[in-house]
Amino acid sequence: MNRFISLESPFIQFLTRIIDLVILNFLFILFSLPIFTIGSSISALYTVSLKLIQNKDPYIFKEFITAFKRNFKEATIIWIIMLVSGILLILDIKFLVYLSGLSKFFIAGITATFGFVYLSILPIIFPYVAKYKETIKGYLIKSLLIGTSNIFHTIILLLLFIIPFVLTASSPIAFLTGLYIFTFGGFAFMAFIHSFIINKVFSKYEMKKL
């Protein structure tokens, strides 16, 4: 019994990690509310989750606030770039419906290329901002190179990101269930799972530098 309630017991460690993720999730939602701060909030989310998977046990609130402030400028600019690019990509796809012949083939090729670049960058860039310091151009280029060089991991990250939202939108009951889950830990849990894959990818490049 004493071993079960020990602070070092697997059960207590598991419970502590769940509480950490719930707190981290609330911080992420709170700091994302102004909308334009979502980029900085995502990078702060990954800063903490990457440390959690390495068992560094950061002080969640302090670490999140520090990372939010540190990466605010770069992460906000990147968030705006990715948001606008995503909207343009969706509009391009919708525009294809009204085209035909050679013009449709040409625009489809451009859209497919742009979409591939966008989706290669998307799951990598905010974790990259969370862990490294670069220029805006450096973040974009290196995220693209990492994403395309690790295409299998990139696809897994995209699926892990897309599937929960698709399931949430599948029915009214699923929407309410998903809303509850995302409110009380879902975003942080997703970042936590992503961080295992991202850390594995980043570690390869860190080992090469060493």
MODELLER restraints for C-alpha pairs under 7 A, 6 or more apart:
rsr = mdl.restraints
at = mdl.atoms
rsr.add(forms.Gaussian(group=physical.xy_distance, feature=features.Distance(at['CA:3:A'], at['CA:9:A']), mean=6.28, stdev=0.5))
rsr.add(forms.Gaussian(group=physical.xy_distance, feature=features.Distance(at['CA:4:A'], at['CA:11:A']), mean=6.98, stdev=0.5))
rsr.add(forms.Gaussian(group=physical.xy_distance, feature=features.Distance(at['CA:5:A'], at['CA:12:A']), mean=6.83, stdev=0.5))
rsr.add(forms.Gaussian(group=physical.xy_distance, feature=features.Distance(at['CA:20:A'], at['CA:60:A']), mean=6.90, stdev=0.5))
rsr.add(forms.Gaussian(group=physical.xy_distance, feature=features.Distance(at['CA:21:A'], at['CA:185:A']), mean=5.97, stdev=0.5))
rsr.add(forms.Gaussian(group=physical.xy_distance, feature=features.Distance(at['CA:21:A'], at['CA:188:A']), mean=5.51, stdev=0.5))
rsr.add(forms.Gaussian(group=physical.xy_distance, feature=features.Distance(at['CA:21:A'], at['CA:189:A']), mean=6.42, stdev=0.5))
rsr.add(forms.Gaussian(group=physical.xy_distance, feature=features.Distance(at['CA:22:A'], at['CA:184:A']), mean=5.85, stdev=0.5))
rsr.add(forms.Gaussian(group=physical.xy_distance, feature=features.Distance(at['CA:22:A'], at['CA:185:A']), mean=4.67, stdev=0.5))
rsr.add(forms.Gaussian(group=physical.xy_distance, feature=features.Distance(at['CA:24:A'], at['CA:60:A']), mean=6.54, stdev=0.5))
rsr.add(forms.Gaussian(group=physical.xy_distance, feature=features.Distance(at['CA:24:A'], at['CA:188:A']), mean=6.15, stdev=0.5))
rsr.add(forms.Gaussian(group=physical.xy_distance, feature=features.Distance(at['CA:25:A'], at['CA:184:A']), mean=6.77, stdev=0.5))
rsr.add(forms.Gaussian(group=physical.xy_distance, feature=features.Distance(at['CA:25:A'], at['CA:185:A']), mean=5.11, stdev=0.5))
rsr.add(forms.Gaussian(group=physical.xy_distance, feature=features.Distance(at['CA:25:A'], at['CA:187:A']), mean=5.96, stdev=0.5))
rsr.add(forms.Gaussian(group=physical.xy_distance, feature=features.Distance(at['CA:25:A'], at['CA:188:A']), mean=4.89, stdev=0.5))
rsr.add(forms.Gaussian(group=physical.xy_distance, feature=features.Distance(at['CA:28:A'], at['CA:41:A']), mean=5.71, stdev=0.5))
rsr.add(forms.Gaussian(group=physical.xy_distance, feature=features.Distance(at['CA:28:A'], at['CA:45:A']), mean=6.38, stdev=0.5))
rsr.add(forms.Gaussian(group=physical.xy_distance, feature=features.Distance(at['CA:31:A'], at['CA:37:A']), mean=6.76, stdev=0.5))
rsr.add(forms.Gaussian(group=physical.xy_distance, feature=features.Distance(at['CA:31:A'], at['CA:41:A']), mean=5.95, stdev=0.5))
rsr.add(forms.Gaussian(group=physical.xy_distance, feature=features.Distance(at['CA:32:A'], at['CA:38:A']), mean=4.51, stdev=0.5))
rsr.add(forms.Gaussian(group=physical.xy_distance, feature=features.Distance(at['CA:32:A'], at['CA:41:A']), mean=5.88, stdev=0.5))
rsr.add(forms.Gaussian(group=physical.xy_distance, feature=features.Distance(at['CA:36:A'], at['CA:76:A']), mean=6.71, stdev=0.5))
rsr.add(forms.Gaussian(group=physical.xy_distance, feature=features.Distance(at['CA:37:A'], at['CA:76:A']), mean=6.15, stdev=0.5))
rsr.add(forms.Gaussian(group=physical.xy_distance, feature=features.Distance(at['CA:39:A'], at['CA:75:A']), mean=4.94, stdev=0.5))
rsr.add(forms.Gaussian(group=physical.xy_distance, feature=features.Distance(at['CA:39:A'], at['CA:76:A']), mean=5.08, stdev=0.5))
rsr.add(forms.Gaussian(group=physical.xy_distance, feature=features.Distance(at['CA:39:A'], at['CA:78:A']), mean=6.99, stdev=0.5))
rsr.add(forms.Gaussian(group=physical.xy_distance, feature=features.Distance(at['CA:39:A'], at['CA:79:A']), mean=4.71, stdev=0.5))
rsr.add(forms.Gaussian(group=physical.xy_distance, feature=features.Distance(at['CA:40:A'], at['CA:68:A']), mean=5.42, stdev=0.5))
rsr.add(forms.Gaussian(group=physical.xy_distance, feature=features.Distance(at['CA:40:A'], at['CA:71:A']), mean=6.11, stdev=0.5))
rsr.add(forms.Gaussian(group=physical.xy_distance, feature=features.Distance(at['CA:40:A'], at['CA:72:A']), mean=5.01, stdev=0.5))
rsr.add(forms.Gaussian(group=physical.xy_distance, feature=features.Distance(at['CA:40:A'], at['CA:75:A']), mean=4.81, stdev=0.5))
rsr.add(forms.Gaussian(group=physical.xy_distance, feature=features.Distance(at['CA:40:A'], at['CA:76:A']), mean=5.74, stdev=0.5))
rsr.add(forms.Gaussian(group=physical.xy_distance, feature=features.Distance(at['CA:41:A'], at['CA:68:A']), mean=6.01, stdev=0.5))
rsr.add(forms.Gaussian(group=physical.xy_distance, feature=features.Distance(at['CA:42:A'], at['CA:126:A']), mean=6.54, stdev=0.5))
rsr.add(forms.Gaussian(group=physical.xy_distance, feature=features.Distance(at['CA:43:A'], at['CA:75:A']), mean=6.86, stdev=0.5))
rsr.add(forms.Gaussian(group=physical.xy_distance, feature=features.Distance(at['CA:43:A'], at['CA:126:A']), mean=5.10, stdev=0.5))
rsr.add(forms.Gaussian(group=physical.xy_distance, feature=features.Distance(at['CA:43:A'], at['CA:127:A']), mean=5.99, stdev=0.5))
rsr.add(forms.Gaussian(group=physical.xy_distance, feature=features.Distance(at['CA:43:A'], at['CA:129:A']), mean=6.18, stdev=0.5))
rsr.add(forms.Gaussian(group=physical.xy_distance, feature=features.Distance(at['CA:43:A'], at['CA:130:A']), mean=4.77, stdev=0.5))
rsr.add(forms.Gaussian(group=physical.xy_distance, feature=features.Distance(at['CA:44:A'], at['CA:64:A']), mean=5.27, stdev=0.5))
rsr.add(forms.Gaussian(group=physical.xy_distance, feature=features.Distance(at['CA:44:A'], at['CA:67:A']), mean=4.95, stdev=0.5))
rsr.add(forms.Gaussian(group=physical.xy_distance, feature=features.Distance(at['CA:44:A'], at['CA:68:A']), mean=5.06, stdev=0.5))
rsr.add(forms.Gaussian(group=physical.xy_distance, feature=features.Distance(at['CA:44:A'], at['CA:130:A']), mean=6.35, stdev=0.5))
rsr.add(forms.Gaussian(group=physical.xy_distance, feature=features.Distance(at['CA:45:A'], at['CA:64:A']), mean=6.76, stdev=0.5))
rsr.add(forms.Gaussian(group=physical.xy_distance, feature=features.Distance(at['CA:46:A'], at['CA:127:A']), mean=5.54, stdev=0.5))
rsr.add(forms.Gaussian(group=physical.xy_distance, feature=features.Distance(at['CA:46:A'], at['CA:130:A']), mean=6.00, stdev=0.5))
rsr.add(forms.Gaussian(group=physical.xy_distance, feature=features.Distance(at['CA:46:A'], at['CA:191:A']), mean=6.29, stdev=0.5))
rsr.add(forms.Gaussian(group=physical.xy_distance, feature=features.Distance(at['CA:47:A'], at['CA:67:A']), mean=6.70, stdev=0.5))
rsr.add(forms.Gaussian(group=physical.xy_distance, feature=features.Distance(at['CA:47:A'], at['CA:130:A']), mean=4.92, stdev=0.5))
rsr.add(forms.Gaussian(group=physical.xy_distance, feature=features.Distance(at['CA:47:A'], at['CA:131:A']), mean=6.48, stdev=0.5))
rsr.add(forms.Gaussian(group=physical.xy_distance, feature=features.Distance(at['CA:48:A'], at['CA:60:A']), mean=6.81, stdev=0.5))
rsr.add(forms.Gaussian(group=physical.xy_distance, feature=features.Distance(at['CA:48:A'], at['CA:63:A']), mean=6.54, stdev=0.5))
rsr.add(forms.Gaussian(group=physical.xy_distance, feature=features.Distance(at['CA:48:A'], at['CA:64:A']), mean=6.37, stdev=0.5))
rsr.add(forms.Gaussian(group=physical.xy_distance, feature=features.Distance(at['CA:49:A'], at['CA:191:A']), mean=6.42, stdev=0.5))
rsr.add(forms.Gaussian(group=physical.xy_distance, feature=features.Distance(at['CA:49:A'], at['CA:192:A']), mean=5.20, stdev=0.5))
rsr.add(forms.Gaussian(group=physical.xy_distance, feature=features.Distance(at['CA:49:A'], at['CA:195:A']), mean=6.47, stdev=0.5))
rsr.add(forms.Gaussian(group=physical.xy_distance, feature=features.Distance(at['CA:50:A'], at['CA:195:A']), mean=5.43, stdev=0.5))
rsr.add(forms.Gaussian(group=physical.xy_distance, feature=features.Distance(at['CA:51:A'], at['CA:57:A']), mean=6.92, stdev=0.5))
rsr.add(forms.Gaussian(group=physical.xy_distance, feature=features.Distance(at['CA:51:A'], at['CA:58:A']), mean=6.86, stdev=0.5))
rsr.add(forms.Gaussian(group=physical.xy_distance, feature=features.Distance(at['CA:53:A'], at['CA:196:A']), mean=6.75, stdev=0.5))
rsr.add(forms.Gaussian(group=physical.xy_distance, feature=features.Distance(at['CA:74:A'], at['CA:136:A']), mean=6.37, stdev=0.5))
rsr.add(forms.Gaussian(group=physical.xy_distance, feature=features.Distance(at['CA:75:A'], at['CA:129:A']), mean=6.90, stdev=0.5))
rsr.add(forms.Gaussian(group=physical.xy_distance, feature=features.Distance(at['CA:89:A'], at['CA:111:A']), mean=6.92, stdev=0.5))
rsr.add(forms.Gaussian(group=physical.xy_distance, feature=features.Distance(at['CA:89:A'], at['CA:115:A']), mean=6.70, stdev=0.5))
rsr.add(forms.Gaussian(group=physical.xy_distance, feature=features.Distance(at['CA:92:A'], at['CA:111:A']), mean=6.55, stdev=0.5))
rsr.add(forms.Gaussian(group=physical.xy_distance, feature=features.Distance(at['CA:96:A'], at['CA:104:A']), mean=6.20, stdev=0.5))
rsr.add(forms.Gaussian(group=physical.xy_distance, feature=features.Distance(at['CA:96:A'], at['CA:108:A']), mean=6.90, stdev=0.5))
rsr.add(forms.Gaussian(group=physical.xy_distance, feature=features.Distance(at['CA:117:A'], at['CA:144:A']), mean=6.76, stdev=0.5))
rsr.add(forms.Gaussian(group=physical.xy_distance, feature=features.Distance(at['CA:120:A'], at['CA:144:A']), mean=5.72, stdev=0.5))
rsr.add(forms.Gaussian(group=physical.xy_distance, feature=features.Distance(at['CA:120:A'], at['CA:147:A']), mean=4.71, stdev=0.5))
rsr.add(forms.Gaussian(group=physical.xy_distance, feature=features.Distance(at['CA:120:A'], at['CA:148:A']), mean=5.93, stdev=0.5))
rsr.add(forms.Gaussian(group=physical.xy_distance, feature=features.Distance(at['CA:120:A'], at['CA:154:A']), mean=6.56, stdev=0.5))
rsr.add(forms.Gaussian(group=physical.xy_distance, feature=features.Distance(at['CA:121:A'], at['CA:140:A']), mean=6.96, stdev=0.5))
rsr.add(forms.Gaussian(group=physical.xy_distance, feature=features.Distance(at['CA:121:A'], at['CA:143:A']), mean=5.23, stdev=0.5))
rsr.add(forms.Gaussian(group=physical.xy_distance, feature=features.Distance(at['CA:121:A'], at['CA:144:A']), mean=4.83, stdev=0.5))
rsr.add(forms.Gaussian(group=physical.xy_distance, feature=features.Distance(at['CA:121:A'], at['CA:147:A']), mean=5.93, stdev=0.5))
rsr.add(forms.Gaussian(group=physical.xy_distance, feature=features.Distance(at['CA:123:A'], at['CA:154:A']), mean=6.74, stdev=0.5))
rsr.add(forms.Gaussian(group=physical.xy_distance, feature=features.Distance(at['CA:123:A'], at['CA:157:A']), mean=6.27, stdev=0.5))
rsr.add(forms.Gaussian(group=physical.xy_distance, feature=features.Distance(at['CA:123:A'], at['CA:158:A']), mean=6.42, stdev=0.5))
rsr.add(forms.Gaussian(group=physical.xy_distance, feature=features.Distance(at['CA:124:A'], at['CA:143:A']), mean=5.59, stdev=0.5))
rsr.add(forms.Gaussian(group=physical.xy_distance, feature=features.Distance(at['CA:124:A'], at['CA:147:A']), mean=6.45, stdev=0.5))
rsr.add(forms.Gaussian(group=physical.xy_distance, feature=features.Distance(at['CA:125:A'], at['CA:139:A']), mean=6.50, stdev=0.5))
rsr.add(forms.Gaussian(group=physical.xy_distance, feature=features.Distance(at['CA:125:A'], at['CA:140:A']), mean=6.86, stdev=0.5))
rsr.add(forms.Gaussian(group=physical.xy_distance, feature=features.Distance(at['CA:125:A'], at['CA:143:A']), mean=5.26, stdev=0.5))
rsr.add(forms.Gaussian(group=physical.xy_distance, feature=features.Distance(at['CA:129:A'], at['CA:139:A']), mean=6.98, stdev=0.5))
rsr.add(forms.Gaussian(group=physical.xy_distance, feature=features.Distance(at['CA:147:A'], at['CA:154:A']), mean=5.73, stdev=0.5))
rsr.add(forms.Gaussian(group=physical.xy_distance, feature=features.Distance(at['CA:153:A'], at['CA:197:A']), mean=6.95, stdev=0.5))
rsr.add(forms.Gaussian(group=physical.xy_distance, feature=features.Distance(at['CA:157:A'], at['CA:194:A']), mean=6.40, stdev=0.5))
rsr.add(forms.Gaussian(group=physical.xy_distance, feature=features.Distance(at['CA:167:A'], at['CA:174:A']), mean=6.71, stdev=0.5))
rsr.add(forms.Gaussian(group=physical.xy_distance, feature=features.Distance(at['CA:168:A'], at['CA:174:A']), mean=4.92, stdev=0.5))
rsr.add(forms.Gaussian(group=physical.xy_distance, feature=features.Distance(at['CA:168:A'], at['CA:175:A']), mean=4.55, stdev=0.5))
rsr.add(forms.Gaussian(group=physical.xy_distance, feature=features.Distance(at['CA:168:A'], at['CA:178:A']), mean=5.09, stdev=0.5))
rsr.add(forms.Gaussian(group=physical.xy_distance, feature=features.Distance(at['CA:169:A'], at['CA:175:A']), mean=5.52, stdev=0.5))
